[in-house]
Amino acid sequence: MDSTDTKDVKIGLVLSGGGAKGLAHIGALKVIEKAGIRIDYIGGTSMGAIVGGLYASGYTANQLDSIFRRVDFDALIQDELPRQAKTFYEREDSEKYAITLPFDKFKVGLPKGLSKGQNFYNQFSKYTAHVNHIKDFDNLPIPFFCMATNIESGQQVLLDKGYLPEAVAASSALPSIFTPIELNGVLMTDGGVTNNFPVKEIKEKGAEIVIGIDVQDSLMTRKDLNSLTNIMLQISNFRTIKAMKSKIPDTDIYISPSIMDFSVISFDQADQIITNGEKAALEQYSELEKLAALQTRKKEPYYVDKRSENLLINSLAISGHKRYTRAYIRGKLKLKTPRVTTYKKLNEGINNLSATGNFDRVNYKLIDKKEGKELFVNVKESENKMLLRFALHYDDLYQTAALVNLTRKSLFFNNDVLSADIALGDNIRYNIDYYIDKGFYWSTGLKMSYTNFNKAIDFDFIGQFGELPNLDINTIDVEYTDITAQAYAETLLNQTFSIGLGAEYKRLRISSETFGEDEDEIPRTVFENSDYWSAFGYIKLDNYDHKYFPKSGFLFQGDIHSYLFSSDFTDNFSEFSIAKAKFGYASSLYKELVMNITLEAGTKIGNSSINSLDFLLGGFGARTINNFTPFYGYDFLGLSAPSFAKALVTFEYEIFKNNYLNASANYANIGNKLFSTGRWFEAPEYSGYALGYGLDTFAGPIQVKYSYSPELEESQWFFSVGFWF
């Protein structure tokens, strides 16, 4: 490179793929900018396409540094949609099953990838909104192209036209992590499979000198080939590493950051990876300065247009839908045109649509018009109509259970779903749901559930259900069986707020084999064996950010059941109602310290002497039936009354990612007509305290609680594993 040459030199930048290791590109770009180099062309693959696409759209290296340090890569990779994006029905699905497999035609399949890439697409679309009108990537602030792979033919695909987020998504669709992307009728996957370092292509674009930043893996030694993942990664690297041997000599300045200590998913080590990229580029700094001196025209500053968050959307076009109607899609988007909305609200609508699980992909474009924008939404409906799902769970009441679920979508209508659960283990349970989802119109559903458990409880406690023989025992084993069927209708005021009403049939049986003088004549003592018919209404508001470990949000649940008829096993039925309410609030106090306050109350309305549907306080759990209410310090079914008022405060600290320590205190008053007498507001009669540890895993929470009651002067241990169902 002769610095006396006055001819302006066009410089191309090539960025290889490498997953998280590609963050080193940002550090190297800082040094390239500092040296004063003007980049004329950018070619990238996979992570190189992501960084390169953003840089080509006008961001500086420092701006990229800020962007990538704010990104939650776990959420991007796992496609963890915000909880608020899901309806209550969809939340229950996502917070119950650990494994979901395609099961069409009763054949078990495997998912095409761990993630659909929806979160990535949304984020990249937002960051490149200022260039969404550019269809030819040569017209970007820096001309750009990226490489993808035709997954059917195995041929490389150069993408330099179209919609930038779609092209970059195709280039970075890492096999087994992200599902392949269909673009222009071609099914594409990660460009690194065929061309991870497009030096030849950038020269064909017009680059006279090429700077290459290489973050590819090198071949591992035998001692590192100790897992299936590493062996498969080694095999996939053979081709790209071999190809690099011929490409490095064609690269005028070759920058190879130290990335051996990192993996393709080491996003939690972003600081060090970016720093290593900066160090590697600094080693070439004198050469970079010489190269900058060859350019007679310096880089013109480009400022990313920080447009208003507000959007005027005048029209909506939807394509790709066959089974699901335009009204269904529009309802999920919560968009009526023309309307002024925001990028945040728009992405919430896209997430709402994706959260249904009915679409493999939801792409959108905003097209500038004379006034406002036109929103184009293209959906790819999921081919899977039947799913097989699994989960495991243990707790102290229901004991060990393995959950098997069969879900069938579009059974009778395009927007219906039939779901059947069976929990196999110490206590067999089942649940059948049929739901017709009409979005923000009135949706309807049918439910049927069977719940059964056996529990040793206090002998004096069971006496409330009837006269017992005078036996010298402390506890008796009780079998509790509940069969419930409901028909209901509900409407969503938004994703987190629902109102519903319905009718319910319930069969309740409580019995014991513990006592009886002649087992042949009296094999079981039955305390309750009645059928109940009721009407009910409810209201739900839940915008907690997490079901089990919330850090922010509100919760309100109100419910009233009016019991109108009964088969009257105890011969003392009269109409009565049960009303209950629950309020919760979670807020961060300091960094990782969170406070969660919960207030609960319930009362029986009427003069019925039936006790089997009273409120039962005690134990620990996230799934309860009837009027069971968790209460630290007391075992399950430890307290019972027609009315109660309870307060719970929990302080929780995330000691490191997904690991939580917590301390709780709860207080309660219980009794008959607690609220009409004003006793609910007196000093609490019952209290309990708990210390706990929680671990959030893909299969649900693992939780351990040690609790103590001052009144009983006794302690209780509670333990649970997996999602509650």
Buried (B, 14 or more C-beta within 10 A) or exposed (E): EEEEEEEEBBBBBBBBBBBBBBBBBBBBBBBBBBBBBBBBBBBBBBBBBBBBBBBBBBBBBEBBBEBBEEBEBEBBBBBEBBBBBBBBBBBBBBBBBBEBBBBBEEEEBEBBBBBBBBBBBBBBBEBBBBBBEBEEBBEBBBBBBBBBBBBEEEEBBBBBBBBBBBBBBBBBBBBBBBBBBBBEEBBBBBBBBBBBBBBBBBBBBEBBBBBBBBBBBEEBEEEEEEEEEEEEBBEBBEBBBEBBEEBBEBBBBBBBBBBEEBBBBBBEBBEBBBBBBBBBBBEBEEBBBBBBBBBEEEBEEEEBEEEEEEBBBBEBEBEBBEBBEEEBBBBBBBBEBEBEBEBEBBBBBBBBBBBBBBBBBBBBBBEEEEEBBBBBBBBBBBEBBBBBBBBBBBBBBBBBBEBBBBBBBBEEEBBBBBBBBBBEBEBEBBBBBBBBBBBBEBBBBBBBBBBBBBBBBEBEBBEEBEEBEEEEEEBBEBBBBBBBBBEBBBBBEBBBBBBBBBEBBBBBBBBBBBBBEEEEEEEEBBBBBBBBBBBBBBBBBBBBEBBBBBBBBBBBBBBBBBBEEBEEBBEEBEBBBBBBBBBBBBEEEEEBEBBBEBBBBBBBBBEBEBBBBBBBBBBBBBBBBBBBBBBBBBBBBBBBBBBBBBBBBBBBBBEEEBBBEBEBBBBBBBBEBBBEEEBBEEEBEBBBBBBBBBBBEEBBBBBBBBBBBEEBEEEBEBEBBBBBB
